[in-house]
Amino acid sequence: WGHVIVEIKTGQRSGSWPIQTAGQQLALQEEVCCPDAKSWRRLAVILLPNGKYKLDHHTKIMDIAVVKAMFLIHHDKYNRIGG
């Protein structure tokens, strides 16, 4: 697999989880110098009340683009308005 990002979660699945792991992937790619997105896997382990767990794989490449867009918008807003 290469690199794996795992979030431990409880409760109902949230659409924000894949965005969180995508942001972590981008940060780690920069930190460990491994830009190849295909060598990364992202998932959440959902802890269930009965002691079991369920895996939630985050496979959409678009999540990375969404995070990059969020950073770009924040950066642009900060520079236009002046932090």
C-alpha positions in Angstrom: 0.0 0.0 0.0 2.7 2.5 0.7 1.4 5.2 3.1 -1.8 4.8 5.1 -3.8 7.5 7.0 -6.2 6.2 9.5 -8.7 8.3 11.5 -10.5 6.7 14.5 -14.1 7.8 14.7 -17.2 7.2 16.7 -20.8 8.0 15.8 -22.4 8.4 12.4 -20.3 8.7 9.3 -19.7 12.3 8.2 -19.0 13.7 4.8 -16.2 15.7 6.3 -14.1 12.7 7.2 -12.7 12.2 3.6 -11.8 15.9 3.5 -9.9 15.5 6.8 -7.9 12.6 5.6 -7.2 14.3 2.3 -5.8 17.3 4.2 -3.6 15.0 6.3 -2.4 13.3 3.1 -1.4 16.6 1.5 0.4 17.7 4.6 2.3 14.4 5.0 3.1 14.2 1.2 4.9 17.5 1.6 6.6 16.4 4.8 7.9 13.0 3.7 8.5 14.0 0.0 6.2 11.4 -1.5 4.0 13.2 -4.0 2.6 10.1 -5.7 -1.1 10.1 -4.6 -1.5 6.5 -5.7 0.8 5.2 -3.0 -1.5 6.6 -0.3 -4.6 5.1 1.3 -7.0 7.0 3.5 -9.7 5.5 5.8 -11.6 5.9 9.0 -12.1 3.1 11.5 -15.6 3.6 13.0 -15.8 2.3 16.5 -19.3 0.9 17.2 -21.1 0.8 20.5 -21.1 -3.0 20.5 -17.2 -3.1 20.5 -17.0 -3.9 16.8 -15.7 -1.6 14.1 -16.4 -0.7 10.5 -13.9 0.5 7.9 -14.8 3.6 5.8 -12.4 3.8 2.8 -11.8 7.3 1.4 -10.9 6.7 -2.2 -12.0 9.8 -4.2 -9.1 11.7 -5.7 -11.4 14.7 -5.9 -11.1 15.0 -2.1 -7.5 16.2 -2.6 -8.7 18.8 -5.1 -11.3 20.0 -2.7 -8.7 20.5 0.1 -6.4 22.3 -2.3 -9.3 24.6 -3.3 -10.1 25.3 0.3 -6.5 26.3 1.0 -6.4 28.5 -2.1 -9.6 30.3 -1.2 -8.4 30.9 2.4 -5.0 32.1 1.1 -6.7 34.5 -1.4 -9.1 35.8 1.1 -6.3 36.4 3.7 -4.2 38.3 1.1 -7.1 40.4 -0.2 -8.5 41.4 3.1 -5.3 41.4 5.1 -5.6 38.7 7.7 
